[in-house]
Each structure stands twice: as structure tokens, then as C-alpha cells.
Amino acid sequence: MKERLLKYWDSLRSSFWFLPANMVAAAIVLAYSTIALDSLVELRGWLPDGSWAYSGGAEGASLVLGTIAGSMVTLAGVVFSMTLVALSLASSQLGPRLLRNFMRDAANQVVLGTFIATFVYCLLILRSIRRGDGLAFIPHLSVSVGVLLAIVSLAVLIYFIHHVAISIQADTVISRVSIELINQVDRLYPERADREGTDSAGAPDASQFRAAFEDEVRTVGAAGDGYVHSIATDDLAALAKEKDLRLRLERGPGHYVVMGCPLVTAWPADRVTESVESRILDAFILGYQRTAAQDIEFSIHQLVEIAVRALSPGINDPFTAITCVDRLGSALHRLVQRDLPPPYRYDDDGVLRLVAPAVTFPDIANAAFNQIRQHARSSAAVTIRLLETIAVIAAAARRAEDQAALRLHAQMIVRGAREALPEETDLREVEERYLSVGRSLRVPPAPPVTRSQPTGA
């Protein structure tokens, strides 16, 4: 249930209408409140001559409010047009998957909401103005508030122009994605690792594992197509204990599934009723695109996409790629020091109930480095920065499998540089950075195998 609510909240945050709609609702409440206050002021005669409030007649009040309302509609159109231009630039140069970050930008939503809310406020005040000798009503305070909102809207317009100019810069976009990635690391993996070597804590007895999943099982297939946004593992573990089941998740967050594709393998099969199958399916939240809810590779792929586009021949911007590598290094440096959760979940009695797809640092490192390494073979600057980043991460690595993964990536980077870089000076610098990776790992680095050498050399 919590995961489904989080999905709806993320959809609302990513929408361009939610915050402006709330601001319009606030403008409606403000309009009726100021009209009621104006009626009370007129009844009691509390408005003295020469006060700061509007003191003109009904025609002047209508003209002022009409002018403000018309201006707000024009400004809202300008904001909408500038937003579309920013989205087009971001999509073409940084990647279409980065549009989600612009849609989630609260500043753009607040600016649009300010103009629309001011427009709605002025319309509601306009309809309250009455002309005539005996029934005349001029909302002096309300008109003054409308003028104040118009001044605020002009200030917001100036801020919006500055904000758009900043937000479409590559460094700003990369920084925002990096902050989201680091926050995701802190949220999903809060525990710091305090052990060295391979972590096998929580691994079940081999015979117990085989007994659960080599006998008669029942497979629960997906009810639709889409990406797995999140999985309510706590609900699945509670369900497994309640029905005395053992469940193995066949798909994890970020995986794409088609209808009927196996999601969960349950044992024993005779205890998986239709109601149990329905509860299992309810624990999987599917969507038409990947999100960062439980999928750490989603934010990593966003940075990788920016770097790969920057390294394409049409753009050829190694500086942007280097910035992405730096930001990936910050996240992986934190992650390599965290204690990744084991895939096995036990109940209070120590009975294995749930086996989830394992999330390992080597897999995440592959997602971060593979594509950039493949596209940066002929770029000495990006290759050198990749090795420098790996050296920084390696200095904090404690688990043997993490160190092996970093060493492998360093070897592949050097091998690619030897095949693609024609300049000997560049190759020497790459070799020096490769040696620094070995020093960070506190082991002598194995020489990378070149294409001309036999594999066993």
C-alpha cells in the first residue's frame, strides 16, 4: 500500500498541473476571504481616507483588475512557451529521459501557478463589483491585493527567466540527477559496511534452499506489461509467513515484464490460492517507464546517457562526459562503503520466506562504467578521468568482489585505450592512472590483456 501511494505521489510531483491547481484553489479562497473582509470594512466604515488601499471608483477598479487579468494570461502563455523550448533543448541535447526532471521542477510549476492564480483571483473580484447608487460595492482591499499579486507576478517572471537560463545548462542538470542518485543511495542503503571480504551473511542452507524450490512450485505471472517500479517486499514476507510459503522473486525493480511473465515462484504450490496470487500481484507496482523509487540504476543510466551523448561525434563534448564521470564517482564512492542488503528474508522464527534478486556493487559498477568506457576509447581525457575515479572508489572498497570488479573495469579501460589511442604520451598517462588503481586496491595490478596477446599470456 505504501509503495502504491508513493507511486501516486511521484506522479503528482511530476505533473505540471498539481501545484498550479492547488495555487488556484488558494486564490479562490483568498478572493472570497478578501471580499468578505471588504464587506465587513464597508459595513463598519473602517477604511479611512488616504489609506494604502485602492480608493477609486467602480470603473477604475474594473479597469485595473481587467488589465491585470489580461496580463496574467499573456505571461502564462510566455511561461508555457519558454518551458516547451527548455524541454525541447533538454530532450535533444541531454536525452528524453531527462524531461522527467524538468517536469518535477517545482520552480516552473510555482511560476505557472502564480500567473494562473492571479488571473483567477482578479476574475472573482471583478464579478463582485456592483455599480449603482444604492447597491454599489467596490472591494477596495481586494483590488489592492490584486495589484500586490500583479507586482509579485512580475518579480516571479524575472526569476523564471533567470531560472530557465540556469536549468538548461548541462552542469545544472547533471548536478540535480547526481543529488537524486546520492539521496537514493542514502535511502536504499543506509547501513555502512564494517566487514571486509565477501559478505555471505543471510545465505540459507543449500539443502533448505533446494527443498523449497526444486519440488512442486507455482509461478505467478504478471498481470500486465511494463516496468517494475517498486515491490512491497514487507507485504510479501508477511504473506509468506501467514500462508507458510516460500517465495522467490523472479523480477526486481527496473526490470521490464510482459503479461504472463513470471514474477514470483511460490512453494508449495497447493497453498497458492487465487486470493494469495492476487495479493502477490498487488505487491508489484508496474508503470510505463522506469523510476527512481527502488531502482538505483535508473539515476545512474541518466548520467550515463548524458555522458554517452556528449561523447557522440555530433556533439563531441568531453567536458560534459567528465562531469558525469565525476558525479558517478561520488555516488559509487558512497555505495561501495554501504552494506548492501542480502537477497534472503527470514521471519521471526528464522524460516526462509523470501528470496529477492541480489543487488551487488559489481552490477551497479557495470551500469555506471560500461557504456562510457565503450564510447570513450578514443578520448584520452575521459579515459584518464575514468581511471582516476576508479582509483578513488577503490581506496574505499573493502569487499573482495567489489575490488575485483573495479580492477576488471580498469583493465578493460586500459585495453581499449591501447587499441584506440595513437599517441604514446597519452598511453603513458593512462598507464600511470592504471597503476594508481592498483595502489588504491593495495595489490599489484595485473597487466591488461591486449588484442594481440593470447589470453593465457
ZIKA-V205156 format. One record per residue. N is the residue number from 1. RES is the residue in one letter. D_FIRST is the distance of its C-alpha to the first C-alpha in Angstrom with 1 decimal. Layout:
# ZIKA-V205156
{{N | RES | D_FIRST} {N | RES | D_FIRST}}
This chain:
# ZIKA-V205156
{{1 | M | 0.0} {2 | K | 3.8} {3 | E | 5.5} {4 | R | 5.2} {5 | L | 6.3} {6 | L | 8.7} {7 | K | 9.9} {8 | Y | 10.8} {9 | W | 12.4} {10 | D | 14.3} {11 | S | 15.5} {12 | L | 16.8} {13 | R | 18.5} {14 | S | 20.1} {15 | S | 21.4} {16 | F | 24.9} {17 | W | 24.5} {18 | F | 21.8} {19 | L | 23.9} {20 | P | 27.1} {21 | A | 25.7} {22 | N | 24.8} {23 | M | 28.3} {24 | V | 29.9} {25 | A | 28.3} {26 | A | 29.7} {27 | A | 33.1} {28 | I | 33.2} {29 | V | 32.7} {30 | L | 35.3} {31 | A | 37.7} {32 | Y | 37.7} {33 | S | 38.0} {34 | T | 41.0} {35 | I | 42.6} {36 | A | 42.3} {37 | L | 43.8} {38 | D | 46.6} {39 | S | 47.4} {40 | L | 47.7} {41 | V | 49.8} {42 | E | 52.1} {43 | L | 52.5} {44 | R | 53.4} {45 | G | 55.3} {46 | W | 53.5} {47 | L | 53.9} {48 | P | 57.1} {49 | D | 59.3} {50 | G | 58.8} {51 | S | 55.1} {52 | W | 52.5} {53 | A | 50.9} {54 | Y | 52.0} {55 | S | 55.4} {56 | G | 56.3} {57 | G | 56.6} {58 | A | 54.4} {59 | E | 55.5} {60 | G | 54.8} {61 | A | 51.4} {62 | S | 50.5} {63 | L | 51.9} {64 | V | 50.0} {65 | L | 46.6} {66 | G | 47.4} {67 | T | 48.3} {68 | I | 45.1} {69 | A | 42.9} {70 | G | 44.7} {71 | S | 44.5} {72 | M | 40.8} {73 | V | 40.3} {74 | T | 42.6} {75 | L | 40.7} {76 | A | 37.4} {77 | G | 38.9} {78 | V | 40.3} {79 | V | 37.0} {80 | F | 35.3} {81 | S | 38.2} {82 | M | 38.1} {83 | T | 34.4} {84 | L | 35.1} {85 | V | 37.9} {86 | A | 35.8} {87 | L | 33.1} {88 | S | 36.0} {89 | L | 37.5} {90 | A | 34.3} {91 | S | 33.6} {92 | S | 37.2} {93 | Q | 37.9} {94 | L | 34.6} {95 | G | 32.5} {96 | P | 30.3} {97 | R | 27.1} {98 | L | 28.1} {99 | L | 27.7} {100 | R | 24.0} {101 | N | 25.3} {102 | F | 27.7} {103 | M | 25.2} {104 | R | 23.1} {105 | D | 26.3} {106 | A | 26.0} {107 | A | 29.8} {108 | N | 30.3} {109 | Q | 27.9} {110 | V | 29.5} {111 | V | 33.0} {112 | L | 32.2} {113 | G | 30.6} {114 | T | 33.7} {115 | F | 36.1} {116 | I | 34.3} {117 | A | 33.7} {118 | T | 37.4} {119 | F | 38.4} {120 | V | 36.5} {121 | Y | 37.8} {122 | C | 41.4} {123 | L | 41.1} {124 | L | 40.0} {125 | I | 42.8} {126 | L | 45.3} {127 | R | 44.8} {128 | S | 45.5} {129 | I | 49.0} {130 | R | 51.8} {131 | R | 55.4} {132 | G | 58.4} {133 | D | 60.8} {134 | G | 59.2} {135 | L | 55.6} {136 | A | 55.2} {137 | F | 52.0} {138 | I | 51.3} {139 | P | 48.1} {140 | H | 49.6} {141 | L | 46.7} {142 | S | 44.2} {143 | V | 46.5} {144 | S | 46.8} {145 | V | 43.0} {146 | G | 42.9} {147 | V | 45.6} {148 | L | 43.6} {149 | L | 40.5} {150 | A | 42.8} {151 | I | 44.1} {152 | V | 40.6} {153 | S | 39.7} {154 | L | 42.8} {155 | A | 41.7} {156 | V | 38.3} {157 | L | 40.0} {158 | I | 42.1} {159 | Y | 39.0} {160 | F | 37.3} {161 | I | 40.3} {162 | H | 40.3} {163 | H | 36.6} {164 | V | 36.8} {165 | A | 39.8} {166 | I | 38.0} {167 | S | 34.6} {168 | I | 36.2} {169 | Q | 38.0} {170 | A | 37.0} {171 | D | 37.0} {172 | T | 34.6} {173 | V | 32.1} {174 | I | 32.4} {175 | S | 31.9} {176 | R | 28.7} {177 | V | 27.2} {178 | S | 28.6} {179 | I | 27.0} {180 | E | 23.6} {181 | L | 24.3} {182 | I | 25.6} {183 | N | 22.6} {184 | Q | 20.4} {185 | V | 22.7} {186 | D | 22.5} {187 | R | 18.7} {188 | L | 18.2} {189 | Y | 21.5} {190 | P | 22.5} {191 | E | 24.8} {192 | R | 28.5} {193 | A | 30.3} {194 | D | 33.3} {195 | R | 34.6} {196 | E | 36.9} {197 | G | 37.2} {198 | T | 34.7} {199 | D | 31.6} {200 | S | 31.1} {201 | A | 29.3} {202 | G | 26.8} {203 | A | 28.6} {204 | P | 28.8} {205 | D | 32.2} {206 | A | 33.3} {207 | S | 34.3} {208 | Q | 31.0} {209 | F | 29.2} {210 | R | 31.7} {211 | A | 31.5} {212 | A | 27.8} {213 | F | 27.9} {214 | E | 31.5} {215 | D | 31.6} {216 | E | 30.2} {217 | V | 26.6} {218 | R | 24.3} {219 | T | 22.8} {220 | V | 19.5} {221 | G | 20.1} {222 | A | 18.0} {223 | A | 17.5} {224 | G | 18.6} {225 | D | 20.3} {226 | G | 19.0} {227 | Y | 18.1} {228 | V | 15.2} {229 | H | 13.3} {230 | S | 11.0} {231 | I | 10.2} {232 | A | 7.8} {233 | T | 11.1} {234 | D | 10.5} {235 | D | 8.7} {236 | L | 11.6} {237 | A | 14.1} {238 | A | 13.3} {239 | L | 13.6} {240 | A | 16.8} {241 | K | 18.2} {242 | E | 17.6} {243 | K | 19.3} {244 | D | 21.7} {245 | L | 20.8} {246 | R | 21.3} {247 | L | 19.2} {248 | R | 20.4} {249 | L | 18.4} {250 | E | 20.9} {251 | R | 19.2} {252 | G | 17.6} {253 | P | 16.3} {254 | G | 19.0} {255 | H | 20.4} {256 | Y | 21.3} {257 | V | 20.8} {258 | V | 22.7} {259 | M | 22.0} {260 | G | 22.8} {261 | C | 22.7} {262 | P | 21.8} {263 | L | 18.3} {264 | V | 18.5} {265 | T | 21.6} {266 | A | 21.3} {267 | W | 24.2} {268 | P | 25.7} {269 | A | 25.4} {270 | D | 26.3} {271 | R | 23.2} {272 | V | 20.9} {273 | T | 20.8} {274 | E | 19.3} {275 | S | 16.4} {276 | V | 15.8} {277 | E | 16.1} {278 | S | 13.6} {279 | R | 10.9} {280 | I | 12.2} {281 | L | 12.0} {282 | D | 8.4} {283 | A | 7.9} {284 | F | 10.2} {285 | I | 9.8} {286 | L | 13.4} {287 | G | 15.6} {288 | Y | 19.3} {289 | Q | 20.0} {290 | R | 19.2} {291 | T | 17.4} {292 | A | 17.7} {293 | A | 14.1} {294 | Q | 14.9} {295 | D | 18.2} {296 | I | 21.1} {297 | E | 23.6} {298 | F | 22.5} {299 | S | 24.2} {300 | I | 27.0} {301 | H | 27.7} {302 | Q | 28.0} {303 | L | 30.7} {304 | V | 32.3} {305 | E | 32.5} {306 | I | 34.3} {307 | A | 36.7} {308 | V | 37.5} {309 | R | 38.2} {310 | A | 40.4} {311 | L | 42.3} {312 | S | 43.0} {313 | P | 46.7} {314 | G | 46.0} {315 | I | 44.6} {316 | N | 46.0} {317 | D | 44.4} {318 | P | 44.3} {319 | F | 43.6} {320 | T | 40.2} {321 | A | 39.5} {322 | I | 40.7} {323 | T | 38.4} {324 | C | 35.4} {325 | V | 36.8} {326 | D | 37.1} {327 | R | 33.5} {328 | L | 32.3} {329 | G | 34.5} {330 | S | 33.0} {331 | A | 29.5} {332 | L | 30.8} {333 | H | 33.0} {334 | R | 30.0} {335 | L | 28.1} {336 | V | 31.1} {337 | Q | 31.2} {338 | R | 27.6} {339 | D | 26.6} {340 | L | 24.4} {341 | P | 22.0} {342 | P | 23.4} {343 | P | 21.8} {344 | Y | 22.0} {345 | R | 19.6} {346 | Y | 21.2} {347 | D | 20.3} {348 | D | 22.3} {349 | D | 25.2} {350 | G | 25.7} {351 | V | 24.7} {352 | L | 23.4} {353 | R | 20.0} {354 | L | 18.6} {355 | V | 20.6} {356 | A | 19.1} {357 | P | 21.3} {358 | A | 23.3} {359 | V | 23.4} {360 | T | 27.0} {361 | F | 29.0} {362 | P | 31.6} {363 | D | 29.1} {364 | I | 28.0} {365 | A | 31.7} {366 | N | 32.5} {367 | A | 30.0} {368 | A | 31.6} {369 | F | 35.3} {370 | N | 36.1} {371 | Q | 36.3} {372 | I | 37.8} {373 | R | 40.4} {374 | Q | 41.3} {375 | H | 41.9} {376 | A | 43.7} {377 | R | 46.3} {378 | S | 49.1} {379 | S | 47.9} {380 | A | 49.5} {381 | A | 47.8} {382 | V | 44.2} {383 | T | 45.2} {384 | I | 46.6} {385 | R | 43.6} {386 | L | 41.3} {387 | L | 43.5} {388 | E | 43.6} {389 | T | 39.8} {390 | I | 39.6} {391 | A | 42.2} {392 | V | 40.2} {393 | I | 37.1} {394 | A | 39.3} {395 | A | 40.7} {396 | A | 37.3} {397 | A | 36.4} {398 | R | 36.8} {399 | R | 35.3} {400 | A | 37.9} {401 | E | 35.7} {402 | D | 34.8} {403 | Q | 38.5} {404 | A | 39.4} {405 | A | 36.9} {406 | L | 38.4} {407 | R | 41.9} {408 | L | 41.3} {409 | H | 40.1} {410 | A | 43.1} {411 | Q | 45.4} {412 | M | 44.0} {413 | I | 44.4} {414 | V | 48.0} {415 | R | 48.8} {416 | G | 47.6} {417 | A | 49.7} {418 | R | 52.8} {419 | E | 52.5} {420 | A | 51.8} {421 | L | 53.5} {422 | P | 57.3} {423 | E | 58.2} {424 | E | 59.2} {425 | T | 58.6} {426 | D | 54.9} {427 | L | 54.7} {428 | R | 56.1} {429 | E | 53.6} {430 | V | 50.8} {431 | E | 52.4} {432 | E | 52.6} {433 | R | 48.9} {434 | Y | 48.2} {435 | L | 50.4} {436 | S | 48.4} {437 | V | 45.2} {438 | G | 47.2} {439 | R | 48.2} {440 | S | 44.7} {441 | L | 43.7} {442 | R | 46.8} {443 | V | 48.1} {444 | P | 50.7} {445 | P | 49.1} {446 | A | 49.9} {447 | P | 51.8} {448 | P | 49.8} {449 | V | 51.2} {450 | T | 52.8} {451 | R | 53.2} {452 | S | 56.9} {453 | Q | 56.5} {454 | P | 55.8} {455 | T | 52.5} {456 | G | 54.2} {457 | A | 56.3}}
